[in-house]
């Protein structure tokens, strides 16, 4: 089941399903879908924020989000 993933500014970064590795991302009418394997990473950069999803198992993503220094 897809679950919402927020960035460090508490904005919706994407939706992800750890069981299948599916990640869906939509921003300004552009939709992206991808599947990542266990151990794979997906990076999302928006404005000055980076959100990284690392699939560590079929139950969980490790999520890191931070602001880029200007």
Secondary structure, DSSP 8 states (H G I E B T S, - for coil): --EEEE-TTS-EEEEEETTTTEEEEEETTEEEEEE--TT-EEEEEETTEEEEEEE-SSS-EEEEEEE---
